[in-house]
Amino acid sequence: MNEEQFFKMQNSKLYRFFDRLSSLVITNLCGILISVCGLVVFGVYPVIFAITGFYNDILEQKYRKTFSTLFAYFKKYFWVGNLLMLITVPIVYLGIYMVFGQELGMAAYVLMMTLIILVLILNLYLPSIAVLYPEFSLGKKIVFCFVAACDRWKTTVLLMILYVVWIYGTALMPQLCMFAMLSAMPWLSILFIKKALKPETIIDPTAPIPDDYYSSDEEDDNK
């Protein structure tokens, strides 16, 4: 195989498909190993944040070693990841118990479904928002998740559908999905959210106004 044929093969759709698939498998295996550092229960959510950060680096063409990069992000997002876990698990289990185990009035049913949808939005958006906007405070990141989800509602609906398919596929094929159980959804989320939000165009509305802002306006008026 000559050099031209090699580069042609690398640009083929089949090659890119298997390259992405192998990346998902390797990242997933590294994520499973790293989750052990959080005793699995306290490690899964930080690993999801870590994988999101890793794939954002790949999208920005920052290629680094998989395991060391994931571990660095795991330590960085350990607390926020577990905070999301502590918000998600009780609400989801309480919602399932109340909806399927109790006879609820319409108001209680609507309230529980609303809470579950809000938690789902946080799960879809918070890892990507935390990675894309590290300068935002935690409270601002959470608020921005809901603002972005409403503003980019088509992306939100698509991610919700993919999330349900992801959970359903994991439940039906746990042995097969173990190869991409942790890595598939973070990759899709950062891919769609980064494209929808275009982080370079987002300006922090609560950032301090530069000192020369008003002086530059005065200069323009004088001209």
DAKATA-V350501 format. One record per run of one state. SS is the DSSP state (hx for helix, st for strand, lp for the rest). FROM is the first residue (numbers start at 1). LEN is the number of residues. Records with the same first field share a line. If there is no record, write none. Layout:
SS->FROM-LEN  FROM-LEN
This chain:
lp->1-2  11-2  39-5  60-6  77-1  102-4  133-5  152-1  173-1  178-5  198-1  202-11  223-1
hx->3-8  13-26  44-16  66-11  78-24  106-27  138-14  153-20  174-4  183-15  199-3  213-10
